[in-house]
């Protein structure tokens, strides 16, 4: 029991010491607040535009009837 408390106390103390070190290191590696404007040439690549064909005409059936309900459809919707 006593060794468990000692290990816990050691881990707690180590975390207290390590926290400021980790925070200062992460702040040192962070992006600076100031930014410098750098002019970069942007290349423009021309693209070809082609006409797209019209979509296929939709079926006149509002409901597709399957085998189970085959008796409820009119003649144009049956396959």
KASUL-V102974 format. One record per residue. N is the residue number from 1. OMEGA is omega in whole degrees, 0 to 359 (NA if undefined). BURIAL is I if it has 9 or more other C-alpha atoms within 8 Angstrom, else O. Layout:
BEGIN
N_OMEGA_BURIAL / N_OMEGA_BURIAL
END
This chain:
BEGIN
1_182_O / 2_180_O / 3_178_O / 4_178_O / 5_179_O / 6_179_O / 7_178_O / 8_180_O / 9_179_O / 10_178_O / 11_179_O / 12_179_O / 13_180_O / 14_179_O / 15_177_O / 16_180_O / 17_186_O / 18_185_O / 19_179_O / 20_179_O / 21_180_O / 22_180_O / 23_180_O / 24_178_O / 25_180_O / 26_176_O / 27_179_O / 28_181_O / 29_183_O / 30_178_O / 31_180_O / 32_181_O / 33_182_O / 34_178_O / 35_177_O / 36_180_O / 37_179_O / 38_180_O / 39_179_O / 40_177_O / 41_180_O / 42_179_O / 43_180_O / 44_180_O / 45_179_O / 46_178_O / 47_178_O / 48_180_O / 49_180_O / 50_178_O / 51_179_O / 52_180_O / 53_180_O / 54_180_O / 55_180_O / 56_180_O / 57_180_O / 58_178_O / 59_181_O / 60_180_O / 61_175_O / 62_186_O / 63_176_O / 64_185_O / 65_180_I / 66_186_O / 67_184_O / 68_184_O / 69_185_O / 70_183_I / 71_184_O / 72_185_O / 73_173_I / 74_187_O / 75_182_O / 76_183_O / 77_182_I / 78_178_O / 79_NA_O
END
